[in-house]
Amino acid sequence: MSTPKVILWSVGLALAWLMLVPTGTRAQQPPTPPPAAATPRPPVVLSPEMQERQNLTQADHQRLMDLLHMTTIRRGRDGNNKESPFYANYDEAKANPFPKLPDPLVLKNGKPVKQAADWWKVRRPQIVEDFDREIYGRVPKVVPKVKWEVTKTTNETVGEAAVIVKQLVGHVDNSACPQITVDIQLALTTPANATGPVPVVMEFGGGGFGPGRGAARGPLPAGAGGAVDGEAAHHRGDRGRTARRAGDGAMPSSTPVAFRPITAPV
């Protein structure tokens, strides 16, 4: 073997040895210390004002719980932990615990509605009661009245139908709390060529057809569900006819929904 090849082999072996076997200096280097633990944040110290506000909030929460005769609040669902008994359901097959809705023409006792009197005197009040208890909630006995005024009338087109849209403002009686001013924004849409009573569309606060209708200028006082110029709003048994038909002189009462088609009573 020639001298240059011997030198190359020697250099190669030396480099490989240096890469595989640590030298004395490298072997004596201390290991890299683990990262220091994060310094815990100091506890939040509430100011006397914040502490008083927190105490008032807790006291008000407990007051409401006592008024409702509640001892606990239902726990929320776990969205990620499938082993949790509170895991959120994502199975559509289990999403409807009531696949069979009540028949509107069958009374609570199972008997069918056969006459108009059965509907008006028995079945319809049953349905209204279900909506009051399960959907809308009870209306307080004392409800502020609402005085309605038409602020603007325009001719518009919805689809291929010509309609008349009236912008109304309902001024809630704030005599019980003069510091609060509540104006309910409402758009009332009727067919333009109507010659008699017709279905109407009421939009509270905006959305639905056309541009936004605005919003109330202040928070609605408790129980300000609205009334119609001398007509008590808690007359919920006639809800379907309160704003029943355009042209009969009845102005619509306030309603919890923002968009709701109103038809003649059935």
C-alpha positions as CSV (number, residue, x, y, z in Angstrom):
1,M,0.0,0.0,0.0
2,S,1.4,3.4,-0.9
3,T,2.1,6.1,1.6
4,P,-0.7,8.5,0.5
5,K,-3.3,5.7,0.9
6,V,-2.0,4.8,4.3
7,I,-2.3,8.5,5.4
8,L,-5.9,8.7,4.1
9,W,-6.9,5.5,5.9
10,S,-5.3,6.7,9.1
11,V,-7.1,10.1,9.0
12,G,-10.4,8.4,8.2
13,L,-10.1,6.0,11.2
14,A,-9.2,8.9,13.5
15,L,-12.2,10.9,12.4
16,A,-14.6,7.9,12.9
17,W,-13.1,7.3,16.3
18,L,-13.6,10.9,17.4
19,M,-17.3,10.8,16.3
20,L,-18.1,7.5,18.0
21,V,-16.1,7.7,21.2
22,P,-16.3,10.9,23.4
23,T,-13.0,12.3,24.3
24,G,-12.1,12.8,27.9
25,T,-13.0,16.4,27.8
26,R,-16.4,15.8,26.2
27,A,-17.1,12.9,28.6
28,Q,-16.5,15.1,31.6
29,Q,-19.1,17.8,30.5
30,P,-22.1,17.9,32.9
31,P,-25.5,16.9,31.5
32,T,-27.9,19.6,30.4
33,P,-30.0,20.6,33.4
34,P,-33.8,20.2,32.9
35,P,-35.8,23.4,32.3
36,A,-36.8,25.2,35.4
37,A,-40.4,24.9,36.5
38,A,-42.7,27.8,35.6
39,T,-43.1,30.2,38.4
40,P,-46.7,30.0,39.6
41,R,-48.8,33.1,39.2
42,P,-49.6,35.0,42.4
43,P,-53.2,34.6,43.5
44,V,-55.6,37.4,42.4
45,V,-56.2,39.8,45.2
46,L,-59.6,41.4,45.0
47,S,-60.1,45.0,45.8
48,P,-62.7,45.8,48.4
49,E,-65.0,47.1,45.6
50,M,-64.5,43.9,43.6
51,Q,-65.1,41.7,46.7
52,E,-68.3,43.6,47.5
53,R,-69.6,43.2,43.9
54,Q,-68.8,39.4,44.0
55,N,-70.6,39.0,47.3
56,L,-73.6,40.8,46.0
57,T,-73.6,38.7,42.9
58,Q,-73.5,35.5,44.9
59,A,-76.2,36.7,47.2
60,D,-78.5,37.6,44.3
61,H,-77.8,34.2,42.7
62,Q,-78.8,32.5,46.0
63,R,-81.9,34.7,46.3
64,L,-83.1,33.6,42.8
65,M,-82.3,29.9,43.6
66,D,-84.4,30.2,46.8
67,L,-87.3,31.9,44.9
68,L,-87.3,29.1,42.4
69,H,-86.9,26.4,45.1
70,M,-83.7,25.1,43.4
71,T,-80.8,23.6,45.3
72,T,-78.5,22.8,42.4
73,I,-78.1,23.8,38.7
74,R,-77.9,21.1,36.1
75,R,-74.3,20.4,35.1
76,G,-73.2,21.3,31.6
77,R,-72.2,18.7,29.0
78,D,-68.6,17.4,28.3
79,G,-67.8,17.8,24.7
80,N,-64.6,15.7,24.6
81,N,-64.6,13.1,27.3
82,K,-66.5,10.2,26.0
83,E,-66.2,8.3,29.3
84,S,-68.0,11.1,31.2
85,P,-71.6,10.5,32.1
86,F,-72.2,14.1,30.9
87,Y,-70.7,13.5,27.5
88,A,-72.5,15.5,24.8
89,N,-74.6,13.4,22.4
90,Y,-73.6,13.6,18.7
91,D,-75.7,10.6,17.6
92,E,-78.7,11.9,15.6
93,A,-80.6,8.7,16.3
94,K,-80.6,9.7,20.0
95,A,-81.2,13.4,19.4
96,N,-85.0,13.3,19.4
97,P,-86.5,11.8,22.6
98,F,-90.0,12.7,21.4
99,P,-90.3,11.4,17.9
100,K,-94.1,11.5,18.0
101,L,-95.5,14.9,18.4
102,P,-98.9,15.4,20.0
103,D,-101.8,15.4,17.5
104,P,-103.3,18.9,17.6
105,L,-106.8,17.5,17.0
106,V,-106.7,15.0,19.9
107,L,-107.5,16.1,23.4
108,K,-105.4,15.3,26.4
109,N,-107.7,12.5,27.4
110,G,-107.2,10.9,24.0
111,K,-110.6,11.8,22.5
112,P,-110.6,13.4,19.0
113,V,-111.8,16.9,18.3
114,K,-115.1,16.5,16.5
115,Q,-116.8,19.9,16.8
116,A,-115.7,23.5,16.7
117,A,-116.6,23.8,20.4
118,D,-114.2,21.1,21.2
119,W,-111.4,23.1,19.6
120,W,-112.2,26.5,21.0
121,K,-113.2,25.5,24.5
122,V,-110.9,22.5,25.1
123,R,-108.1,21.7,22.7
124,R,-106.9,25.2,21.8
125,P,-106.6,26.3,25.5
126,Q,-104.7,23.1,26.1
127,I,-102.2,24.0,23.3
128,V,-101.9,27.6,24.6
129,E,-101.2,26.2,28.1
130,D,-98.4,24.0,26.7
131,F,-96.8,27.0,24.9
132,D,-97.1,29.1,28.0
133,R,-95.6,26.5,30.2
134,E,-92.9,25.0,27.9
135,I,-92.0,27.7,25.4
136,Y,-93.0,31.3,26.0
137,G,-93.2,31.3,29.8
138,R,-95.8,32.9,32.0
139,V,-96.8,36.5,31.6
140,P,-96.8,38.5,34.8
141,K,-100.2,39.7,36.1
142,V,-99.1,43.3,35.8
143,V,-97.6,44.1,32.4
144,P,-96.8,47.6,31.1
145,K,-98.9,48.7,28.2
146,V,-97.5,49.5,24.8
147,K,-98.7,52.4,22.6
148,W,-98.0,51.7,18.9
149,E,-97.4,54.3,16.2
150,V,-96.7,54.0,12.5
151,T,-93.5,55.8,11.7
152,K,-93.0,54.8,8.0
153,T,-94.9,53.1,5.2
154,T,-93.2,51.7,2.1
155,N,-94.2,49.7,-1.0
156,E,-91.9,46.7,-1.5
157,T,-91.7,43.4,-3.3
158,V,-91.2,40.1,-1.6
159,G,-90.4,37.5,-4.2
160,E,-93.0,38.3,-6.9
161,A,-95.6,39.6,-4.4
162,A,-96.2,43.3,-3.9
163,V,-96.4,44.2,-0.2
164,I,-96.9,47.2,2.0
165,V,-94.4,47.4,4.9
166,K,-95.2,49.6,7.9
167,Q,-92.6,50.5,10.4
168,L,-94.0,50.8,13.8
169,V,-92.6,51.8,17.2
170,G,-94.2,50.5,20.4
171,H,-93.6,52.9,23.3
172,V,-93.6,50.9,26.6
173,D,-95.3,52.6,29.5
174,N,-92.3,53.3,31.8
175,S,-94.2,55.0,34.6
176,A,-93.0,52.3,37.0
177,C,-89.4,53.1,36.1
178,P,-89.0,56.5,34.3
179,Q,-85.2,56.1,34.1
180,I,-85.7,53.4,31.4
181,T,-87.0,54.2,27.9
182,V,-88.1,51.2,25.9
183,D,-89.2,51.4,22.2
184,I,-90.0,48.2,20.4
185,Q,-89.2,48.2,16.7
186,L,-91.7,46.3,14.6
187,A,-92.2,45.9,10.8
188,L,-95.7,44.8,9.7
189,T,-96.0,43.4,6.2
190,T,-99.3,42.8,4.3
191,P,-100.1,42.1,0.7
192,A,-100.5,45.3,-1.3
193,N,-103.6,44.3,-3.1
194,A,-105.5,43.0,-0.1
195,T,-109.2,43.8,-0.1
196,G,-110.1,42.1,3.2
197,P,-108.6,40.3,6.2
198,V,-105.3,38.6,5.2
199,P,-102.3,36.9,6.9
200,V,-99.6,39.2,8.0
201,V,-95.9,39.0,8.8
202,M,-94.6,40.8,11.9
203,E,-90.8,41.3,12.4
204,F,-89.5,42.4,15.8
205,G,-86.1,44.1,16.0
206,G,-85.1,43.4,12.4
207,G,-84.2,40.5,10.1
208,G,-86.5,38.7,7.8
209,F,-87.6,40.7,4.7
210,G,-85.8,43.8,3.7
211,P,-83.2,45.8,5.6
212,G,-82.8,45.7,9.4
213,R,-85.6,47.2,11.4
214,G,-83.5,48.6,14.3
215,A,-83.7,47.6,18.0
216,A,-85.0,48.8,21.3
217,R,-83.3,51.7,22.8
218,G,-83.1,50.3,26.2
219,P,-83.5,47.1,28.2
220,L,-87.0,45.8,28.4
221,P,-88.3,45.9,32.0
222,A,-89.3,42.7,33.6
223,G,-92.7,41.7,32.3
224,A,-92.9,44.2,29.5
225,G,-94.3,41.7,27.1
226,G,-96.5,44.4,25.7
227,A,-100.2,45.2,25.6
228,V,-102.4,46.7,23.0
229,D,-103.9,50.1,23.9
230,G,-106.1,49.1,26.7
231,E,-106.0,45.4,26.0
232,A,-104.1,43.3,28.6
233,A,-101.3,41.4,27.0
234,H,-101.7,38.6,29.5
235,H,-104.9,37.6,27.6
236,R,-102.7,34.9,26.1
237,G,-105.7,32.6,25.3
238,D,-106.4,34.9,22.4
239,R,-102.8,35.2,21.2
240,G,-103.5,34.0,17.7
241,R,-106.1,36.8,17.3
242,T,-104.3,39.7,19.1
243,A,-102.6,40.6,15.8
244,R,-105.1,38.4,13.9
245,R,-105.9,40.1,10.7
246,A,-104.9,43.3,9.0
247,G,-107.8,45.7,8.7
248,D,-109.8,44.8,11.8
249,G,-108.2,47.5,13.9
250,A,-106.1,45.3,16.2
251,M,-102.5,46.2,16.7
252,P,-100.1,43.3,17.5
253,S,-98.9,42.6,21.0
254,S,-95.3,42.1,21.8
255,T,-94.0,38.5,21.3
256,P,-90.8,36.8,22.4
257,V,-89.9,35.8,18.8
258,A,-88.2,38.1,16.3
259,F,-89.9,36.6,13.2
260,R,-93.3,35.1,13.3
261,P,-96.0,34.7,10.6
262,I,-99.5,35.4,11.9
263,T,-102.5,34.0,10.2
264,A,-106.2,34.1,10.8
265,P,-107.4,32.0,13.8
266,V,-107.8,28.3,13.1
